[in-house]
Amino acid sequence: MRRFAMKALFTALNLDRAERTRIDWDRRILIFSTVVTLGLVALYIYGKATARW
């Protein structure tokens, strides 16, 4: 699983030299929204585990 996660991360962050001249907003928004979603899930699990919510 860890190997798959690293491979997916490197694939998502792999930018060709031609793409560096312009910003690929779709990829950045996808990565940002995934990070936010995972953060919210982690906060929910933490809250349930510590009985704070």
C-alpha positions, 0 to 999 in steps of 0.5 A: 500500500505504501508503495502504491501511495508513493507511486501515485504521488510521484505520478500526480506530481510529475510535470513535463518540462513543457508543462512548467511554463503554464499552471496545470490548474486541474491537477493542482485542484485535484491534489488539493481537494484530495488532501482536504478530504483526507484531512477531514476524514482523519479529523472525523476518525480522531474525534470519534476515537477520542470521544470529543464529538 
